[in-house]
């Protein structure tokens, strides 16, 4: 909520302007969009800590954090895009595209792996620009435009892979120069206190920090909220709407690039058919984290917590040894409960304002 | 209010009466219960400790084939006093995380499919580092040993494809269509490549969206209408065989439909000649043997296969054998 309420006429008895009233830090915290999701995350954690005895082991939590980070790396830029009032349905397969590009380019040119990685960055950002430009230059909503991109990428992933590699997965690039250093960057593990953690967790945290800084401390952040809150109004006050939207799509593409490189360097082979359906998971994570579907409201921290909730639930069900036939049902129920709790907390927080 | 209540009670009474009066003398739950009587049940046949084995597969949701694998695994688990856990995900990364979760749980044995071998490498290595024995099933016969698994149980997809090619030659076919219902599944590609290797005619691949039967039907139908010279359609999964038959009828084609894998419908259609033949890899055996071999390893340090994969297929099933198998497919074990 960036808009301030118009100042009411000072009634007798009030001395100061009510806009200048100091709000206590607690009050400030209560008004944050991610507050509800944090409460939801704590609830989910406690639930599985009670019902799954192996859930609270360090190694298990590392697995949960890894699962959350692979969603969270995408959920953060997707949340920014949703705050800006748009969707990207091509985000899931874009991850696979990004991995395929760097793998096949390095292999076919017998180049240093880093060449493929950097070309992949350029091409993936290009896909983001394509989404953004198509959206700003044409009439249809982002839902339709990115649905088109999603289908095209799905087809190209398989088509190009079959054309170039003759099979549905890429050839291994594990024995090529630059692989080990790239693996260190995108897919290594680090050990804290005898427990292995995946580096994606650091990428995830870094993205949250950067995205939060952009949203809360820069002009661009204000533009994003303004564009999502009301495009016409934003345009009228001189916000560069088109540039902002294209930038947001490039942000999603950047996230897809990181995720794609992680896929490639942790498995050194990429399956061309994967990634379909994940775009919805990123959107779900952002929404659990307090982003509004209609835009203009949300936070990067919230999206990260949403990803954490999703990771905890999807792995917690496994640790709790519930019947796998009902997995998706449990997942749906837990996510609904987390979202409802989140909503309830936010309502309470708004009342106390 | 009172009136609605009267109507509701009339409707309820009517429904109850109809269900009592309209008993079916064939099929249904009663026949199923009778079959259950005849199938294997039971209690643990051994007094070893209650070990926990986890099975992690690359199956999607609600897959007939994996249901049969699970039935086999569960039967062996009952017999061997095993606490059997099953989890699955079609995405490689997710499947690897599920194996990680099983390792975190410190289970006593892991059964895993290597449909996407490179993705599972690290997770399997982590299991072995934790001292958990691993058996691979169904897919990944080439990688199983290199990854340090005890044994691989399954069918070599290329050999199975070659068997189909040979059978098509026997039947004098000239032009086959290979229906791939999953984009990016290496095993499926190997099957079609195997058919191409031994078949003297031409083979065309057709990708369909396996998660949507209407799409499968319309895609096959369109292809058969476009090319009248296709005289055999090979589906890679039992549920798709019947869909291909429907598509063939719609398209007015007289191609023979053949399939990989079995289910009740396929057995019935083999029996009445709607389908040409099926090539079976005995999924029940894959689940059953995996659990049983892990038990043998824990109990007696036994390893089967002498470093080579233990093959459960291919087994060509035609009209002659179908009758005997129909009963077994109905109870979900073939």
Interface residues (C-beta under 8 A of the other chain):
Chain A: X54 X57 X59 X60 X63 X66 X67 X70 X154 X158 X161 X167 X168 X169 X172 X263 X266 X267 X268 X269 X271 X272 X273 X274 X275 X278 X315 X318 X319 X321 X324 X327 X328
Chain B: X61 X85 X86 X87 X88 X91 X92 X93 X94 X96 X97 X98 X100 X101 X102 X103 X104 X105 X106 X116 X117 X118 X119 X121 X122 X182 X183 X184 X185 X186 X189 X207
